[in-house]
């Protein structure tokens, strides 16, 4: 994982995890989780349904800087 940021007149790539910290999914395995409570699952489904819909997030400051640095108009 990494993040790319605009710094002065260039781009900086910062790794968020080192190679040694990364694991394949088959190395990690799946946790032994209990079955969800039926009532809690019903409530969760209602919350998801209420929150579902269009999503138009604002452009992050980092994305705006990158677009400017790359000469693209921030739309």
Secondary structure per residue as TSV (DSSP state, phi and psi in degrees):
chain	resnum	aa	ss	phi	psi
A	1	X	-	360.0	147.9
A	2	X	E	-155.6	168.8
A	3	X	E	-130.5	141.5
A	4	X	E	-112.0	125.7
A	5	X	E	-124.3	152.8
A	6	X	E	-86.1	128.5
A	7	X	E	-133.0	113.9
A	8	X	T	52.5	-112.1
A	9	X	T	-110.3	25.5
A	10	X	E	-144.4	-176.0
A	11	X	E	-114.0	141.9
A	12	X	E	-118.2	127.2
A	13	X	E	-102.5	122.3
A	14	X	E	-116.5	123.8
A	15	X	E	-80.9	136.6
A	16	X	S	-93.2	-19.1
A	17	X	S	-138.0	141.9
A	18	X	-	-83.0	163.1
A	19	X	G	-57.5	-37.6
A	20	X	G	-65.6	-26.5
A	21	X	G	-83.1	-18.7
A	22	X	-	-79.5	142.1
A	23	X	-	-133.8	148.1
A	24	X	-	-75.3	150.4
A	25	X	H	-58.4	-36.9
A	26	X	H	-69.4	-19.5
A	27	X	H	-76.8	-31.3
A	28	X	H	-81.8	-42.3
A	29	X	-	79.3	179.0
A	30	X	-	-110.0	135.7
A	31	X	-	-68.1	150.1
A	32	X	-	-85.1	87.8
A	33	X	-	-95.1	146.6
A	34	X	-	-72.8	159.1
A	35	X	-	-67.4	142.2
A	36	X	-	-69.0	149.3
A	37	X	-	-64.6	131.2
A	38	X	H	-57.8	-41.3
A	39	X	H	-66.8	-42.7
A	40	X	H	-66.0	-36.7
A	41	X	H	-64.8	-41.1
A	42	X	H	-62.2	-43.3
A	43	X	H	-64.1	-43.4
A	44	X	H	-61.2	-41.6
A	45	X	H	-63.5	-38.2
A	46	X	H	-65.6	-41.4
A	47	X	H	-63.0	-44.5
A	48	X	H	-61.8	-43.6
A	49	X	H	-61.6	-40.7
A	50	X	H	-67.8	-34.1
A	51	X	H	-89.9	-8.4
A	52	X	-	-73.4	149.4
A	53	X	S	148.7	-164.5
A	54	X	-	-64.6	150.9
A	55	X	-	-141.1	118.4
A	56	X	-	-127.5	79.7
A	57	X	-	-68.9	150.6
A	58	X	-	-69.4	156.1
A	59	X	-	-75.2	128.9
A	60	X	-	-68.1	153.7
A	61	X	H	-57.5	-35.9
A	62	X	H	-65.0	-43.8
A	63	X	H	-63.5	-39.3
A	64	X	H	-63.2	-43.2
A	65	X	H	-63.2	-41.5
A	66	X	H	-63.1	-44.5
A	67	X	H	-63.1	-40.8
A	68	X	H	-63.5	-43.6
A	69	X	H	-63.6	-33.5
A	70	X	T	-88.8	-0.6
A	71	X	T	79.2	22.9
A	72	X	-	-105.4	147.0
A	73	X	-	-74.8	130.6
A	74	X	-	-75.6	109.7
A	75	X	-	-95.3	360.0
